């Protein structure tokens, strides 16, 4: 996976490409971003179905900073994955 910043204004909008990933990862990170109080909206699109690149667009909530929102969403996503892994270990 590789990330390329396309446009960044920390108090308004962050646009970046995720290279090497598709709908699955983009939709998960979008969902966690939307659950973050610093984000007004988040969405993604894929320019072509055969490419392994998605563009993620995040809009900041008023008077909020996006760098904090992205860190929070990633931390929350990691915690959910860790909790799921622990449940699987107990079950198997």
PyMOL Python script that loads the backbone (N, CA, C, O; Angstrom):
from pymol import cmd

cmd.read_pdbstr("""\
ATOM      1  N   UNK A   1       0.848  -1.174   0.000  1.00  0.00           N
ATOM      2  CA  UNK A   1       0.000   0.000   0.000  1.00  0.00           C
ATOM      3  C   UNK A   1       0.895   1.238   0.000  1.00  0.00           C
ATOM      4  O   UNK A   1       1.947   1.272   0.638  1.00  0.00           O
ATOM      5  N   UNK A   2       0.451   2.230  -0.721  1.00  0.00           N
ATOM      6  CA  UNK A   2       1.153   3.505  -0.788  1.00  0.00           C
ATOM      7  C   UNK A   2       0.102   4.611  -0.738  1.00  0.00           C
ATOM      8  O   UNK A   2      -0.991   4.456  -1.283  1.00  0.00           O
ATOM      9  N   UNK A   3       0.431   5.727  -0.086  1.00  0.00           N
ATOM     10  CA  UNK A   3      -0.489   6.858   0.015  1.00  0.00           C
ATOM     11  C   UNK A   3       0.168   8.075  -0.625  1.00  0.00           C
ATOM     12  O   UNK A   3       1.324   8.392  -0.347  1.00  0.00           O
ATOM     13  N   UNK A   4      -0.589   8.751  -1.487  1.00  0.00           N
ATOM     14  CA  UNK A   4      -0.118   9.985  -2.123  1.00  0.00           C
ATOM     15  C   UNK A   4      -1.119  11.098  -1.831  1.00  0.00           C
ATOM     16  O   UNK A   4      -2.293  10.998  -2.188  1.00  0.00           O
ATOM     17  N   UNK A   5      -0.646  12.160  -1.180  1.00  0.00           N
ATOM     18  CA  UNK A   5      -1.497  13.310  -0.884  1.00  0.00           C
ATOM     19  C   UNK A   5      -1.717  14.097  -2.178  1.00  0.00           C
ATOM     20  O   UNK A   5      -0.760  14.464  -2.860  1.00  0.00           O
ATOM     21  N   UNK A   6      -2.982  14.352  -2.508  1.00  0.00           N
ATOM     22  CA  UNK A   6      -3.337  15.110  -3.707  1.00  0.00           C
ATOM     23  C   UNK A   6      -3.587  16.573  -3.342  1.00  0.00           C
ATOM     24  O   UNK A   6      -3.124  17.476  -4.038  1.00  0.00           O
ATOM     25  N   UNK A   7      -4.321  16.806  -2.249  1.00  0.00           N
ATOM     26  CA  UNK A   7      -4.646  18.160  -1.807  1.00  0.00           C
ATOM     27  C   UNK A   7      -4.857  18.129  -0.301  1.00  0.00           C
ATOM     28  O   UNK A   7      -5.460  17.196   0.228  1.00  0.00           O
ATOM     29  N   UNK A   8      -4.358  19.155   0.391  1.00  0.00           N
ATOM     30  CA  UNK A   8      -4.496  19.168   1.845  1.00  0.00           C
ATOM     31  C   UNK A   8      -4.622  20.588   2.372  1.00  0.00           C
ATOM     32  O   UNK A   8      -3.736  21.420   2.173  1.00  0.00           O
ATOM     33  N   UNK A   9      -5.723  20.850   3.041  1.00  0.00           N
ATOM     34  CA  UNK A   9      -5.943  22.069   3.811  1.00  0.00           C
ATOM     35  C   UNK A   9      -6.465  21.572   5.152  1.00  0.00           C
ATOM     36  O   UNK A   9      -7.626  21.172   5.247  1.00  0.00           O
ATOM     37  N   UNK A  10      -5.632  21.588   6.191  1.00  0.00           N
ATOM     38  CA  UNK A  10      -5.944  20.888   7.438  1.00  0.00           C
ATOM     39  C   UNK A  10      -7.271  21.265   8.074  1.00  0.00           C
ATOM     40  O   UNK A  10      -7.816  20.481   8.851  1.00  0.00           O
ATOM     41  N   UNK A  11      -7.806  22.437   7.770  1.00  0.00           N
ATOM     42  CA  UNK A  11      -9.073  22.845   8.375  1.00  0.00           C
ATOM     43  C   UNK A  11     -10.257  22.726   7.418  1.00  0.00           C
ATOM     44  O   UNK A  11     -11.378  23.080   7.783  1.00  0.00           O
ATOM     45  N   UNK A  12     -10.026  22.233   6.196  1.00  0.00           N
ATOM     46  CA  UNK A  12     -11.129  22.135   5.234  1.00  0.00           C
ATOM     47  C   UNK A  12     -11.245  20.768   4.581  1.00  0.00           C
ATOM     48  O   UNK A  12     -12.288  20.120   4.676  1.00  0.00           O
ATOM     49  N   UNK A  13     -10.176  20.321   3.914  1.00  0.00           N
ATOM     50  CA  UNK A  13     -10.301  19.117   3.096  1.00  0.00           C
ATOM     51  C   UNK A  13      -8.951  18.415   2.945  1.00  0.00           C
ATOM     52  O   UNK A  13      -7.899  19.049   2.868  1.00  0.00           O
ATOM     53  N   UNK A  14      -9.022  17.089   2.905  1.00  0.00           N
ATOM     54  CA  UNK A  14      -7.857  16.260   2.617  1.00  0.00           C
ATOM     55  C   UNK A  14      -8.247  15.300   1.504  1.00  0.00           C
ATOM     56  O   UNK A  14      -9.251  14.595   1.600  1.00  0.00           O
ATOM     57  N   UNK A  15      -7.446  15.279   0.450  1.00  0.00           N
ATOM     58  CA  UNK A  15      -7.672  14.369  -0.676  1.00  0.00           C
ATOM     59  C   UNK A  15      -6.390  13.578  -0.871  1.00  0.00           C
ATOM     60  O   UNK A  15      -5.313  14.153  -1.028  1.00  0.00           O
ATOM     61  N   UNK A  16      -6.511  12.249  -0.859  1.00  0.00           N
ATOM     62  CA  UNK A  16      -5.331  11.434  -1.107  1.00  0.00           C
ATOM     63  C   UNK A  16      -5.698  10.153  -1.832  1.00  0.00           C
ATOM     64  O   UNK A  16      -6.827   9.669  -1.756  1.00  0.00           O
ATOM     65  N   UNK A  17      -4.708   9.616  -2.537  1.00  0.00           N
ATOM     66  CA  UNK A  17      -4.867   8.352  -3.251  1.00  0.00           C
ATOM     67  C   UNK A  17      -4.272   7.236  -2.412  1.00  0.00           C
ATOM     68  O   UNK A  17      -3.202   7.390  -1.823  1.00  0.00           O
ATOM     69  N   UNK A  18      -4.970   6.114  -2.361  1.00  0.00           N
ATOM     70  CA  UNK A  18      -4.458   4.906  -1.724  1.00  0.00           C
ATOM     71  C   UNK A  18      -4.160   3.935  -2.856  1.00  0.00           C
ATOM     72  O   UNK A  18      -5.070   3.450  -3.528  1.00  0.00           O
ATOM     73  N   UNK A  19      -2.888   3.660  -3.058  1.00  0.00           N
ATOM     74  CA  UNK A  19      -2.456   2.809  -4.166  1.00  0.00           C
ATOM     75  C   UNK A  19      -2.177   1.409  -3.633  1.00  0.00           C
ATOM     76  O   UNK A  19      -1.504   1.234  -2.618  1.00  0.00           O
ATOM     77  N   UNK A  20      -2.706   0.425  -4.336  1.00  0.00           N
ATOM     78  CA  UNK A  20      -2.524  -0.962  -3.925  1.00  0.00           C
ATOM     79  C   UNK A  20      -3.698  -1.502  -3.127  1.00  0.00           C
ATOM     80  O   UNK A  20      -3.640  -2.619  -2.613  1.00  0.00           O
ATOM     81  N   UNK A  21      -4.752  -0.725  -3.022  1.00  0.00           N
ATOM     82  CA  UNK A  21      -5.955  -1.148  -2.304  1.00  0.00           C
ATOM     83  C   UNK A  21      -7.184  -0.871  -3.160  1.00  0.00           C
ATOM     84  O   UNK A  21      -7.133  -0.109  -4.125  1.00  0.00           O
ATOM     85  N   UNK A  22      -8.287  -1.505  -2.784  1.00  0.00           N
ATOM     86  CA  UNK A  22      -9.523  -1.335  -3.530  1.00  0.00           C
ATOM     87  C   UNK A  22     -10.660  -0.884  -2.628  1.00  0.00           C
ATOM     88  O   UNK A  22     -10.453  -0.192  -1.631  1.00  0.00           O
ATOM     89  N   UNK A  23     -11.861  -1.294  -3.003  1.00  0.00           N
ATOM     90  CA  UNK A  23     -13.066  -0.879  -2.285  1.00  0.00           C
ATOM     91  C   UNK A  23     -13.065  -1.313  -0.821  1.00  0.00           C
ATOM     92  O   UNK A  23     -13.525  -0.564   0.040  1.00  0.00           O
ATOM     93  N   UNK A  24     -12.563  -2.495  -0.528  1.00  0.00           N
ATOM     94  CA  UNK A  24     -12.662  -3.033   0.827  1.00  0.00           C
ATOM     95  C   UNK A  24     -11.994  -2.121   1.844  1.00  0.00           C
ATOM     96  O   UNK A  24     -12.635  -1.686   2.801  1.00  0.00           O
ATOM     97  N   UNK A  25     -10.728  -1.829   1.652  1.00  0.00           N
ATOM     98  CA  UNK A  25     -10.014  -0.980   2.609  1.00  0.00           C
ATOM     99  C   UNK A  25     -10.565   0.441   2.604  1.00  0.00           C
ATOM    100  O   UNK A  25     -10.743   1.037   3.666  1.00  0.00           O
ATOM    101  N   UNK A  26     -10.832   0.983   1.436  1.00  0.00           N
ATOM    102  CA  UNK A  26     -11.329   2.361   1.341  1.00  0.00           C
ATOM    103  C   UNK A  26     -12.660   2.519   2.070  1.00  0.00           C
ATOM    104  O   UNK A  26     -12.885   3.530   2.737  1.00  0.00           O
ATOM    105  N   UNK A  27     -13.528   1.545   1.950  1.00  0.00           N
ATOM    106  CA  UNK A  27     -14.828   1.631   2.607  1.00  0.00           C
ATOM    107  C   UNK A  27     -14.688   1.530   4.127  1.00  0.00           C
ATOM    108  O   UNK A  27     -15.408   2.205   4.864  1.00  0.00           O
ATOM    109  N   UNK A  28     -13.771   0.697   4.591  1.00  0.00           N
ATOM    110  CA  UNK A  28     -13.562   0.568   6.039  1.00  0.00           C
ATOM    111  C   UNK A  28     -13.025   1.871   6.625  1.00  0.00           C
ATOM    112  O   UNK A  28     -13.545   2.360   7.628  1.00  0.00           O
ATOM    113  N   UNK A  29     -11.990   2.436   6.007  1.00  0.00           N
ATOM    114  CA  UNK A  29     -11.421   3.672   6.548  1.00  0.00           C
ATOM    115  C   UNK A  29     -12.426   4.822   6.427  1.00  0.00           C
ATOM    116  O   UNK A  29     -12.476   5.687   7.301  1.00  0.00           O
ATOM    117  N   UNK A  30     -13.220   4.842   5.365  1.00  0.00           N
ATOM    118  CA  UNK A  30     -14.264   5.865   5.213  1.00  0.00           C
ATOM    119  C   UNK A  30     -15.271   5.770   6.355  1.00  0.00           C
ATOM    120  O   UNK A  30     -15.675   6.783   6.924  1.00  0.00           O
ATOM    121  N   UNK A  31     -15.668   4.547   6.682  1.00  0.00           N
ATOM    122  CA  UNK A  31     -16.635   4.335   7.764  1.00  0.00           C
ATOM    123  C   UNK A  31     -16.099   4.852   9.102  1.00  0.00           C
ATOM    124  O   UNK A  31     -16.815   5.533   9.836  1.00  0.00           O
ATOM    125  N   UNK A  32     -14.853   4.533   9.415  1.00  0.00           N
ATOM    126  CA  UNK A  32     -14.268   5.007  10.666  1.00  0.00           C
ATOM    127  C   UNK A  32     -14.079   6.524  10.657  1.00  0.00           C
ATOM    128  O   UNK A  32     -14.246   7.169  11.691  1.00  0.00           O
ATOM    129  N   UNK A  33     -13.738   7.092   9.520  1.00  0.00           N
ATOM    130  CA  UNK A  33     -13.619   8.546   9.427  1.00  0.00           C
ATOM    131  C   UNK A  33     -14.965   9.227   9.668  1.00  0.00           C
ATOM    132  O   UNK A  33     -15.034  10.246  10.356  1.00  0.00           O
ATOM    133  N   UNK A  34     -16.025   8.669   9.107  1.00  0.00           N
ATOM    134  CA  UNK A  34     -17.362   9.255   9.285  1.00  0.00           C
ATOM    135  C   UNK A  34     -17.815   9.200  10.743  1.00  0.00           C
ATOM    136  O   UNK A  34     -18.623  10.022  11.174  1.00  0.00           O
ATOM    137  N   UNK A  35     -17.297   8.235  11.502  1.00  0.00           N
ATOM    138  CA  UNK A  35     -17.638   8.121  12.920  1.00  0.00           C
ATOM    139  C   UNK A  35     -16.818   9.059  13.805  1.00  0.00           C
ATOM    140  O   UNK A  35     -17.042   9.123  15.014  1.00  0.00           O
ATOM    141  N   UNK A  36     -15.882   9.779  13.219  1.00  0.00           N
ATOM    142  CA  UNK A  36     -15.016  10.691  13.962  1.00  0.00           C
ATOM    143  C   UNK A  36     -15.649  12.080  13.997  1.00  0.00           C
ATOM    144  O   UNK A  36     -16.111  12.582  12.972  1.00  0.00           O
ATOM    145  N   UNK A  37     -15.670  12.699  15.179  1.00  0.00           N
ATOM    146  CA  UNK A  37     -16.345  14.000  15.335  1.00  0.00           C
ATOM    147  C   UNK A  37     -15.702  15.123  14.525  1.00  0.00           C
ATOM    148  O   UNK A  37     -16.358  16.120  14.221  1.00  0.00           O
ATOM    149  N   UNK A  38     -14.427  14.971  14.174  1.00  0.00           N
ATOM    150  CA  UNK A  38     -13.730  16.018  13.430  1.00  0.00           C
ATOM    151  C   UNK A  38     -14.060  16.012  11.939  1.00  0.00           C
ATOM    152  O   UNK A  38     -13.683  16.935  11.217  1.00  0.00           O
ATOM    153  N   UNK A  39     -14.756  14.984  11.477  1.00  0.00           N
ATOM    154  CA  UNK A  39     -15.048  14.832  10.046  1.00  0.00           C
ATOM    155  C   UNK A  39     -16.512  15.150   9.772  1.00  0.00           C
ATOM    156  O   UNK A  39     -17.410  14.620  10.427  1.00  0.00           O
ATOM    157  N   UNK A  40     -16.737  16.019   8.797  1.00  0.00           N
ATOM    158  CA  UNK A  40     -18.093  16.330   8.357  1.00  0.00           C
ATOM    159  C   UNK A  40     -18.575  15.269   7.374  1.00  0.00           C
ATOM    160  O   UNK A  40     -19.709  14.798   7.463  1.00  0.00           O
ATOM    161  N   UNK A  41     -17.702  14.894   6.430  1.00  0.00           N
ATOM    162  CA  UNK A  41     -18.044  13.836   5.478  1.00  0.00           C
ATOM    163  C   UNK A  41     -16.767  13.216   4.925  1.00  0.00           C
ATOM    164  O   UNK A  41     -15.707  13.840   4.904  1.00  0.00           O
ATOM    165  N   UNK A  42     -16.899  11.981   4.483  1.00  0.00           N
ATOM    166  CA  UNK A  42     -15.777  11.267   3.865  1.00  0.00           C
ATOM    167  C   UNK A  42     -16.344  10.350   2.795  1.00  0.00           C
ATOM    168  O   UNK A  42     -17.396   9.737   2.977  1.00  0.00           O
ATOM    169  N   UNK A  43     -15.645  10.267   1.693  1.00  0.00           N
ATOM    170  CA  UNK A  43     -16.072   9.399   0.605  1.00  0.00           C
ATOM    171  C   UNK A  43     -14.870   9.006  -0.228  1.00  0.00           C
ATOM    172  O   UNK A  43     -13.777   9.547  -0.066  1.00  0.00           O
ATOM    173  N   UNK A  44     -15.086   8.065  -1.113  1.00  0.00           N
ATOM    174  CA  UNK A  44     -13.995   7.641  -1.984  1.00  0.00           C
ATOM    175  C   UNK A  44     -14.562   7.256  -3.333  1.00  0.00           C
ATOM    176  O   UNK A  44     -15.761   7.010  -3.467  1.00  0.00           O
ATOM    177  N   UNK A  45     -13.705   7.205  -4.324  1.00  0.00           N
ATOM    178  CA  UNK A  45     -14.101   6.676  -5.623  1.00  0.00           C
ATOM    179  C   UNK A  45     -12.913   6.001  -6.268  1.00  0.00           C
ATOM    180  O   UNK A  45     -11.756   6.275  -5.949  1.00  0.00           O
ATOM    181  N   UNK A  46     -13.233   5.118  -7.177  1.00  0.00           N
ATOM    182  CA  UNK A  46     -12.237   4.371  -7.929  1.00  0.00           C
ATOM    183  C   UNK A  46     -12.414   4.774  -9.387  1.00  0.00           C
ATOM    184  O   UNK A  46     -13.502   4.631  -9.945  1.00  0.00           O
ATOM    185  N   UNK A  47     -11.352   5.275 -10.002  1.00  0.00           N
ATOM    186  CA  UNK A  47     -11.459   5.782 -11.371  1.00  0.00           C
ATOM    187  C   UNK A  47     -11.773   4.687 -12.383  1.00  0.00           C
ATOM    188  O   UNK A  47     -12.487   4.921 -13.358  1.00  0.00           O
ATOM    189  N   UNK A  48     -11.244   3.504 -12.152  1.00  0.00           N
ATOM    190  CA  UNK A  48     -11.464   2.403 -13.089  1.00  0.00           C
ATOM    191  C   UNK A  48     -11.467   1.093 -12.305  1.00  0.00           C
ATOM    192  O   UNK A  48     -10.652   0.924 -11.398  1.00  0.00           O
ATOM    193  N   UNK A  49     -12.366   0.161 -12.632  1.00  0.00           N
ATOM    194  CA  UNK A  49     -12.462  -1.074 -11.848  1.00  0.00           C
ATOM    195  C   UNK A  49     -11.209  -1.951 -11.884  1.00  0.00           C
ATOM    196  O   UNK A  49     -11.015  -2.774 -10.990  1.00  0.00           O
ATOM    197  N   UNK A  50     -10.368  -1.794 -12.886  1.00  0.00           N
ATOM    198  CA  UNK A  50      -9.181  -2.643 -12.987  1.00  0.00           C
ATOM    199  C   UNK A  50      -7.950  -2.039 -12.317  1.00  0.00           C
ATOM    200  O   UNK A  50      -6.909  -2.694 -12.250  1.00  0.00           O
ATOM    201  N   UNK A  51      -8.044  -0.808 -11.820  1.00  0.00           N
ATOM    202  CA  UNK A  51      -6.891  -0.205 -11.156  1.00  0.00           C
ATOM    203  C   UNK A  51      -6.936  -0.489  -9.664  1.00  0.00           C
ATOM    204  O   UNK A  51      -8.009  -0.638  -9.080  1.00  0.00           O
ATOM    205  N   UNK A  52      -5.778  -0.561  -9.065  1.00  0.00           N
ATOM    206  CA  UNK A  52      -5.667  -0.765  -7.619  1.00  0.00           C
ATOM    207  C   UNK A  52      -5.384   0.585  -6.961  1.00  0.00           C
ATOM    208  O   UNK A  52      -4.398   0.740  -6.239  1.00  0.00           O
ATOM    209  N   UNK A  53      -6.256   1.555  -7.218  1.00  0.00           N
ATOM    210  CA  UNK A  53      -6.085   2.891  -6.649  1.00  0.00           C
ATOM    211  C   UNK A  53      -7.455   3.486  -6.368  1.00  0.00           C
ATOM    212  O   UNK A  53      -8.344   3.473  -7.220  1.00  0.00           O
ATOM    213  N   UNK A  54      -7.608   4.009  -5.158  1.00  0.00           N
ATOM    214  CA  UNK A  54      -8.835   4.715  -4.796  1.00  0.00           C
ATOM    215  C   UNK A  54      -8.468   6.110  -4.301  1.00  0.00           C
ATOM    216  O   UNK A  54      -7.402   6.317  -3.721  1.00  0.00           O
ATOM    217  N   UNK A  55      -9.356   7.050  -4.535  1.00  0.00           N
ATOM    218  CA  UNK A  55      -9.161   8.421  -4.049  1.00  0.00           C
ATOM    219  C   UNK A  55     -10.132   8.647  -2.896  1.00  0.00           C
ATOM    220  O   UNK A  55     -11.341   8.462  -3.038  1.00  0.00           O
ATOM    221  N   UNK A  56      -9.584   9.048  -1.760  1.00  0.00           N
ATOM    222  CA  UNK A  56     -10.372   9.312  -0.565  1.00  0.00           C
ATOM    223  C   UNK A  56     -10.438  10.820  -0.358  1.00  0.00           C
ATOM    224  O   UNK A  56      -9.421  11.510  -0.426  1.00  0.00           O
ATOM    225  N   UNK A  57     -11.645  11.324  -0.103  1.00  0.00           N
ATOM    226  CA  UNK A  57     -11.867  12.755   0.104  1.00  0.00           C
ATOM    227  C   UNK A  57     -12.516  12.933   1.475  1.00  0.00           C
ATOM    228  O   UNK A  57     -13.561  12.350   1.762  1.00  0.00           O
ATOM    229  N   UNK A  58     -11.880  13.745   2.311  1.00  0.00           N
ATOM    230  CA  UNK A  58     -12.365  13.965   3.672  1.00  0.00           C
ATOM    231  C   UNK A  58     -12.609  15.458   3.856  1.00  0.00           C
ATOM    232  O   UNK A  58     -11.737  16.278   3.570  1.00  0.00           O
ATOM    233  N   UNK A  59     -13.800  15.802   4.334  1.00  0.00           N
ATOM    234  CA  UNK A  59     -14.154  17.205   4.612  1.00  0.00           C
ATOM    235  C   UNK A  59     -14.201  17.388   6.131  1.00  0.00           C
ATOM    236  O   UNK A  59     -14.802  16.584   6.843  1.00  0.00           O
ATOM    237  N   UNK A  60     -13.567  18.443   6.611  1.00  0.00           N
ATOM    238  CA  UNK A  60     -13.497  18.702   8.048  1.00  0.00           C
ATOM    239  C   UNK A  60     -14.795  19.308   8.565  1.00  0.00           C
ATOM    240  O   UNK A  60     -15.461  20.079   7.874  1.00  0.00           O
ATOM    241  N   UNK A  61     -15.137  18.941   9.796  1.00  0.00           N
ATOM    242  CA  UNK A  61     -16.223  19.611  10.498  1.00  0.00           C
ATOM    243  C   UNK A  61     -15.749  21.033  10.817  1.00  0.00           C
ATOM    244  O   UNK A  61     -14.544  21.275  10.875  1.00  0.00           O
ATOM    245  N   UNK A  62     -16.674  21.976  11.025  1.00  0.00           N
ATOM    246  CA  UNK A  62     -16.260  23.357  11.320  1.00  0.00           C
ATOM    247  C   UNK A  62     -15.306  23.438  12.517  1.00  0.00           C
ATOM    248  O   UNK A  62     -15.548  22.841  13.566  1.00  0.00           O
ATOM    249  N   UNK A  63     -14.227  24.187  12.334  1.00  0.00           N
ATOM    250  CA  UNK A  63     -13.217  24.430  13.368  1.00  0.00           C
ATOM    251  C   UNK A  63     -12.549  23.151  13.868  1.00  0.00           C
ATOM    252  O   UNK A  63     -12.152  23.078  15.031  1.00  0.00           O
ATOM    253  N   UNK A  64     -12.422  22.167  13.025  1.00  0.00           N
ATOM    254  CA  UNK A  64     -11.749  20.904  13.377  1.00  0.00           C
ATOM    255  C   UNK A  64     -10.564  20.697  12.450  1.00  0.00           C
ATOM    256  O   UNK A  64     -10.519  21.258  11.355  1.00  0.00           O
ATOM    257  N   UNK A  65      -9.609  19.894  12.888  1.00  0.00           N
ATOM    258  CA  UNK A  65      -8.415  19.626  12.084  1.00  0.00           C
ATOM    259  C   UNK A  65      -8.403  18.174  11.635  1.00  0.00           C
ATOM    260  O   UNK A  65      -8.680  17.262  12.415  1.00  0.00           O
ATOM    261  N   UNK A  66      -8.079  17.979  10.372  1.00  0.00           N
ATOM    262  CA  UNK A  66      -8.166  16.649   9.775  1.00  0.00           C
ATOM    263  C   UNK A  66      -7.041  15.712  10.184  1.00  0.00           C
ATOM    264  O   UNK A  66      -7.246  14.498  10.203  1.00  0.00           O
ATOM    265  N   UNK A  67      -5.860  16.225  10.513  1.00  0.00           N
ATOM    266  CA  UNK A  67      -4.777  15.323  10.890  1.00  0.00           C
ATOM    267  C   UNK A  67      -5.151  14.518  12.134  1.00  0.00           C
ATOM    268  O   UNK A  67      -4.841  13.330  12.221  1.00  0.00           O
ATOM    269  N   UNK A  68      -5.809  15.155  13.083  1.00  0.00           N
ATOM    270  CA  UNK A  68      -6.276  14.463  14.285  1.00  0.00           C
ATOM    271  C   UNK A  68      -7.347  13.429  13.925  1.00  0.00           C
ATOM    272  O   UNK A  68      -7.358  12.328  14.474  1.00  0.00           O
ATOM    273  N   UNK A  69      -8.232  13.779  13.019  1.00  0.00           N
ATOM    274  CA  UNK A  69      -9.312  12.874  12.615  1.00  0.00           C
ATOM    275  C   UNK A  69      -8.769  11.603  11.978  1.00  0.00           C
ATOM    276  O   UNK A  69      -9.252  10.509  12.268  1.00  0.00           O
ATOM    277  N   UNK A  70      -7.778  11.736  11.120  1.00  0.00           N
ATOM    278  CA  UNK A  70      -7.211  10.563  10.445  1.00  0.00           C
ATOM    279  C   UNK A  70      -6.517   9.662  11.461  1.00  0.00           C
ATOM    280  O   UNK A  70      -6.664   8.441  11.409  1.00  0.00           O
ATOM    281  N   UNK A  71      -5.763  10.253  12.383  1.00  0.00           N
ATOM    282  CA  UNK A  71      -5.105   9.449  13.426  1.00  0.00           C
ATOM    283  C   UNK A  71      -6.133   8.723  14.285  1.00  0.00           C
ATOM    284  O   UNK A  71      -5.959   7.545  14.597  1.00  0.00           O
ATOM    285  N   UNK A  72      -7.199   9.415  14.668  1.00  0.00           N
ATOM    286  CA  UNK A  72      -8.249   8.809  15.492  1.00  0.00           C
ATOM    287  C   UNK A  72      -8.915   7.654  14.759  1.00  0.00           C
ATOM    288  O   UNK A  72      -9.115   6.586  15.339  1.00  0.00           O
ATOM    289  N   UNK A  73      -9.257   7.854  13.502  1.00  0.00           N
ATOM    290  CA  UNK A  73      -9.914   6.800  12.719  1.00  0.00           C
ATOM    291  C   UNK A  73      -9.008   5.579  12.576  1.00  0.00           C
ATOM    292  O   UNK A  73      -9.474   4.446  12.700  1.00  0.00           O
ATOM    293  N   UNK A  74      -7.732   5.795  12.320  1.00  0.00           N
ATOM    294  CA  UNK A  74      -6.791   4.672  12.184  1.00  0.00           C
ATOM    295  C   UNK A  74      -6.635   3.927  13.506  1.00  0.00           C
ATOM    296  O   UNK A  74      -6.596   2.697  13.527  1.00  0.00           O
ATOM    297  N   UNK A  75      -6.548   4.665  14.599  1.00  0.00           N
ATOM    298  CA  UNK A  75      -6.431   4.035  15.919  1.00  0.00           C
ATOM    299  C   UNK A  75      -7.685   3.212  16.238  1.00  0.00           C
ATOM    300  O   UNK A  75      -7.580   2.086  16.725  1.00  0.00           O
ATOM    301  N   UNK A  76      -8.860   3.768  15.965  1.00  0.00           N
ATOM    302  CA  UNK A  76     -10.113   3.053  16.221  1.00  0.00           C
ATOM    303  C   UNK A  76     -10.219   1.798  15.362  1.00  0.00           C
ATOM    304  O   UNK A  76     -10.659   0.752  15.839  1.00  0.00           O
ATOM    305  N   UNK A  77      -9.819   1.901  14.103  1.00  0.00           N
ATOM    306  CA  UNK A  77      -9.859   0.752  13.197  1.00  0.00           C
ATOM    307  C   UNK A  77      -8.915  -0.340  13.691  1.00  0.00           C
ATOM    308  O   UNK A  77      -9.261  -1.521  13.655  1.00  0.00           O
ATOM    309  N   UNK A  78      -7.746   0.040  14.142  1.00  0.00           N
ATOM    310  CA  UNK A  78      -6.769  -0.917  14.658  1.00  0.00           C
ATOM    311  C   UNK A  78      -7.292  -1.614  15.913  1.00  0.00           C
ATOM    312  O   UNK A  78      -7.092  -2.817  16.084  1.00  0.00           O
ATOM    313  N   UNK A  79      -7.958  -0.864  16.788  1.00  0.00           N
ATOM    314  CA  UNK A  79      -8.509  -1.450  18.009  1.00  0.00           C
ATOM    315  C   UNK A  79      -9.589  -2.478  17.691  1.00  0.00           C
ATOM    316  O   UNK A  79      -9.628  -3.545  18.304  1.00  0.00           O
ATOM    317  N   UNK A  80     -10.458  -2.169  16.746  1.00  0.00           N
ATOM    318  CA  UNK A  80     -11.505  -3.120  16.356  1.00  0.00           C
ATOM    319  C   UNK A  80     -10.883  -4.395  15.786  1.00  0.00           C
ATOM    320  O   UNK A  80     -11.330  -5.498  16.099  1.00  0.00           O
ATOM    321  N   UNK A  81      -9.855  -4.245  14.954  1.00  0.00           N
ATOM    322  CA  UNK A  81      -9.179  -5.418  14.382  1.00  0.00           C
ATOM    323  C   UNK A  81      -8.517  -6.245  15.481  1.00  0.00           C
ATOM    324  O   UNK A  81      -8.592  -7.473  15.453  1.00  0.00           O
ATOM    325  N   UNK A  82      -7.872  -5.595  16.446  1.00  0.00           N
ATOM    326  CA  UNK A  82      -7.241  -6.317  17.562  1.00  0.00           C
ATOM    327  C   UNK A  82      -8.280  -7.052  18.400  1.00  0.00           C
ATOM    328  O   UNK A  82      -8.075  -8.211  18.764  1.00  0.00           O
ATOM    329  N   UNK A  83      -9.391  -6.389  18.709  1.00  0.00           N
ATOM    330  CA  UNK A  83     -10.455  -7.028  19.489  1.00  0.00           C
ATOM    331  C   UNK A  83     -11.026  -8.237  18.756  1.00  0.00           C
ATOM    332  O   UNK A  83     -11.287  -9.270  19.372  1.00  0.00           O
ATOM    333  N   UNK A  84     -11.219  -8.115  17.455  1.00  0.00           N
ATOM    334  CA  UNK A  84     -11.735  -9.224  16.656  1.00  0.00           C
ATOM    335  C   UNK A  84     -10.751 -10.394  16.673  1.00  0.00           C
ATOM    336  O   UNK A  84     -11.158 -11.548  16.808  1.00  0.00           O
ATOM    337  N   UNK A  85      -9.470 -10.098  16.537  1.00  0.00           N
ATOM    338  CA  UNK A  85      -8.439 -11.139  16.556  1.00  0.00           C
ATOM    339  C   UNK A  85      -8.449 -11.880  17.892  1.00  0.00           C
ATOM    340  O   UNK A  85      -8.336 -13.106  17.918  1.00  0.00           O
ATOM    341  N   UNK A  86      -8.584 -11.152  18.998  1.00  0.00           N
ATOM    342  CA  UNK A  86      -8.629 -11.780  20.325  1.00  0.00           C
ATOM    343  C   UNK A  86      -9.847 -12.685  20.461  1.00  0.00           C
ATOM    344  O   UNK A  86      -9.753 -13.765  21.045  1.00  0.00           O
ATOM    345  N   UNK A  87     -10.985 -12.257  19.929  1.00  0.00           N
ATOM    346  CA  UNK A  87     -12.184 -13.102  19.966  1.00  0.00           C
ATOM    347  C   UNK A  87     -11.982 -14.382  19.166  1.00  0.00           C
ATOM    348  O   UNK A  87     -12.395 -15.460  19.592  1.00  0.00           O
ATOM    349  N   UNK A  88     -11.347 -14.259  18.009  1.00  0.00           N
ATOM    350  CA  UNK A  88     -11.067 -15.444  17.195  1.00  0.00           C
ATOM    351  C   UNK A  88     -10.127 -16.404  17.907  1.00  0.00           C
ATOM    352  O   UNK A  88     -10.329 -17.618  17.859  1.00  0.00           O
ATOM    353  N   UNK A  89      -9.104 -15.876  18.566  1.00  0.00           N
ATOM    354  CA  UNK A  89      -8.161 -16.731  19.292  1.00  0.00           C
ATOM    355  C   UNK A  89      -8.868 -17.532  20.371  1.00  0.00           C
ATOM    356  O   UNK A  89      -8.555 -18.705  20.574  1.00  0.00           O
ATOM    357  N   UNK A  90      -9.812 -16.919  21.065  1.00  0.00           N
ATOM    358  CA  UNK A  90     -10.557 -17.611  22.117  1.00  0.00           C
ATOM    359  C   UNK A  90     -11.485 -18.675  21.543  1.00  0.00           C
ATOM    360  O   UNK A  90     -11.722 -19.703  22.177  1.00  0.00           O
ATOM    361  N   UNK A  91     -12.004 -18.433  20.356  1.00  0.00           N
ATOM    362  CA  UNK A  91     -12.989 -19.336  19.750  1.00  0.00           C
ATOM    363  C   UNK A  91     -12.370 -20.559  19.103  1.00  0.00           C
ATOM    364  O   UNK A  91     -13.006 -21.610  19.021  1.00  0.00           O
ATOM    365  N   UNK A  92     -11.154 -20.433  18.650  1.00  0.00           N
ATOM    366  CA  UNK A  92     -10.535 -21.530  17.888  1.00  0.00           C
ATOM    367  C   UNK A  92      -9.694 -22.394  18.777  1.00  0.00           C
ATOM    368  O   UNK A  92      -9.098 -23.365  18.310  1.00  0.00           O
TER     369      UNK A  92
END
""", "prot")
cmd.dss("prot")
cmd.show_as("cartoon", "prot")
cmd.util.cbc("prot")
cmd.orient("prot")
